[in-house]
Amino acid sequence: MPFLNRNRLTLSLLLAGLVIGLVLSAGVNLQFQVRAEEEPKADPAPQERLPQDDLAAITALSNAFANVIEKANPAVVTITTETVVSARESPFFFPFEDFFGGHSPRGERRQSGLGSGVIVRASGIILTNNHVVAQADDIVVRLIDGREFKAEVKGTDELSDLAVLHIDADNLPSLPFADSDRTRVGEWVLAIGSPLQPEFAHTVTSGIVSAKGRTGVGLSTLEDFIQTDAAINPGNSGGALVNLRGELVGINTAIASRSGGNIGIGFAISANLAEKVMTDILERGGVQRGYLGIQMSEMSGALAEVYQAPTSEGVLVTEVVSNSPASEAGILPEDIVLAIDARKVRNMSELRTYIGARGPGQTVTLTVLRNGKSREFRVTLAAFPEANPIAGNSAPQDNRPAGIEQLGMEVRPLDGNLRRRLDLDEDLSGVLVSAVQPGSVVAQAGLRRGDVIEKINRNGVGSVEDLRNALSRLSAGDAVVFFVRRDGRRIPVDFNLP
């Protein structure tokens, strides 16, 4: 038995040794196999580098961008505003306190705003959008180096949505104006501003000039926009659009978007229009605009056919004001304006903007179609019949009531032609809102272009004069309620007179 046991032990040890040997052998073979499979492969041949000419061109473009940004960025500022807003009661409902006793005092709250601006003179002159600073009680300008200054409003122009500010500083970096008429579609441009929040100040985006001379956008009364796909977002308003020469091409103003975000359609006020408005404000105390003296209507296919016009572009003269520049030059009702100074006129907005960018005493050449034949007339523009109440210093001088223009809107009488075009009832009485200035008191209250104002404070409005007279009887701070017709519904729009 002991022998058997020894034999069994020996056999067990042999078997164990065999198994261990097999395992070790397999491990060695496996390790060898794995290492053999991990032998490094030869590196692929390196790709050919860009040709030196291409690399030089790309580097030059990159350096050009960086050089422009280095020069332009310090001339762009961040603008923060604060406006004291009074809490007001609804004109339609009595507060609960009236029924249960006691009455809470009317309170105030401070509303903050953010925008951008461009230093255009080293002495502290800054251009921005009017809607950035409109109705602001405090305006603070922050430079790229972190210094902050209280800003003085030298003047504003709601028609073009521009404002001129001044800060008490010298030897500031500034941007020269480009001749925006010579700017070409396809040129590279850079947008600089403070989007969304102050911490994002001096954000730079790039793109190209997508289009020039955009009008009829509905952002302001006088429109000469440069369209770009450079990203522009809220807070960029008033910032700089610059070319690769470091010149100011335009003042960034707005975007077209269904969502509120950038989709590559941004608009900047042209440098030529901005420079003209700034110069008038600083040198003349207000914007001076030329006056032609016509009433006009958009062309249509039917009108083109009736008047034998080659296209439906241009504007139809519906009325000529007596003793006006147009009248003295020989312009007649039913003339069709095709061009001004050899520039094609496609719509009313283009003609209005071109005239508005010229001053009194300047001469323009109108190309008109009359009885199927083209004729030219030289017209010397006059000063606008009444002083422009929107231009000049935006601070209220006294307690005089605001007129239609100061509210930030334009209205037109309802005639048969307008009723047919807008499909309005023949018995509807009122005036048509033809334009609403972004950021104005009526825009903030909810008034829209295309609304028909039927009543003001329960008084019927049958004409523009009715509306003007009703406003003249009110004082600054008075409550105003417009009852307007919109999409077949009658709705109230209420605000306090500024």
Residue, then its C-alpha position, 0 to 999 in steps of 0.5 A: m500500500p505504501f509503495l502504491n501510494r509512492n507510485r501514485l504520488t510519483l505519477s501525480l507529480l509527473l502529471a502535474g509537471l506535464v500539465i505545468g510544462l504544457v501550460l508554460s510552453a503554450g504561454v511561451n508560444l502565445q507570447f511569441q505569437v503576440r509579439a510577432e503580430e505586434e511588430p511595427k509596420a512601416d510608417p506611410a509616406p508623409q503627405e506632400r506639403l502645400p505648394q509654397d505659393d498657396l501657403a504664402a497666399i493663405t498665410a498672407l490672408s490670415n495675417a491680414f485678418a489678424n492685422v485688421i483685428e489688432k487695429a480695429n478692436p480697440a476702436v470698438v466699445t461696449i455700451t451698457t444702459e440703464t433706464v428707469v421704468s415706471a410701473r403703471e396701472s392698466p387703463f382697462f382694469f381697476p386694481f383689487e385695492d380699489f375694492f378692498g381698501g388701500h392702494s400700493p404706490r406706483g413703483e419704479r424698476r431699472q432696466s438694463g441694456l447692452g450694445s456696442g459702439v465705434i470710436v470714429r474720432a480720437s476726441g471721443i466721438i462714438l457712433t452707435n444705433n439709436h435703439v441702443v441708447a433710446q430713452a436711456d437714463d444712464i449710458v456707460v461706455r467701456l473701452i477695450d482696456g477696461r476704462e469706463f466713461k459716462a457718455e453724453v448723447k450729442g444727437t440721435d436720428e430715429l429715421s436712420d436709427l443712428a446716435v452720436l455719443h461723446i466721452d471725455a477722453d483724448n487720443l483714443p483709437s478710432l476707425p476711418f470711414a470707408d466709401s461704402d458706395r465703392t464696397r463690392v459684393g463678395e468682399w471680406v468683412l469682419a463684424i466686431g461687437s459685444p454679443l449677448q453679454p458684456e463678458f463676450a465683448h470684442t467678439v470678432t466674426s468674419g464673412i463677406v458682403s452679401a448684398k448692398g443697398r438693401t431697403g424695404v427691410g422694415l427696420s427704419t424709415l431711411e434704409d441703406f443696409i449692407q447685408t453680410d453673413a458675418a455672425i451678428n447677434p443681440g448686443n452687436s447692435g452699434g458695432a463695427l463692420v470693417n473691411l480688410r483695409g481696416e475701414l468702417v464699412g457699416i454700423n451693425t444693426a440687426i439680423a433677419s431670423r425666425s428664431g432670434g439667432n444668427i442665420g447668416i443674414g445680418f444688416a449694417i447701416s452703410a458708412n456713407l449714410a452714417e458719416k452724413v448723419m454724424t456730420d450733420i449732428l455735430e456741425r449743424g445740431g441736427v440732421q438736415r435732409g433734402y426735400l423733393g415734394i412728391q407723394m408716391s406709390e409702389m409700382s405693380g405689374a398692372l400699373a406697368e402695363v397701363y403706363q407702358a413701363p418696361t418693368s414693375e420697378g420704379v415708383l409712381v408719382t401720385e401727387v406733386v406738392s405745389n411750389s415744391p422742388a419737384s413742381e418747379a422742375g416740371i415733375l407731374p402726377e403719374d410720372i414714373v421715377l425710374a432712376i435718380d442720378a443714373r441709379k436705378v430706383r426699384n421702390m419707394s424706400e430706395l428713392r426716400t433713402y437717397i433723397g434723405a441722404r442729400g442735403p438742401g441745395q443739392t441737385v439731383t437728376l430724375t429719370v422719369l417715364r411719361n407717356g411711354k417716353s423717358r425724360e430727365f429733370r434736374v431738381t434742386l432739393a429744398a430743406f424739409p418743410e419743418a425742422n426734423p424733430i427726431a434729429g438733434n439732442s435726444a434729451p427733452q428740452d421741455n414738457r411739450p407733447a410728443g408728435i407722431e414722428q417723436l413716437g417713432m412711427e409714420v402714418r398715412p391716410l386711408d385712400g381707396n387705393l390703399r383699401r383695395r391693396l390691403d383688402l380693408d373695408e370701405d367703411l373702416s375709418g382711421v390711419l395706416v401705420s406705414a412704419v414703426q421705428p425699432g426700440s421706439v415707445v410705440a414699438q415697445a407697446g406692440l404697435r406694428r407696421g400695417d396696423v390701422i389706428e381707429k381711435i386714440n383715447r376713445n376719440g375717433v381718428g379719421s385723418v392724420e390731422d385728427l391723430r396729430n391734434a389729439l396728441s397735441r392735447l396731451s402732455a408728457g407722461d399722459a396715458v395713451v390708448f390706440f385702438v387698432r385694427r389688425d388682421g380683422r381684430r380690434i385690439p388696444v395698444d397702450f403706453n405713456l407719452p414720452 
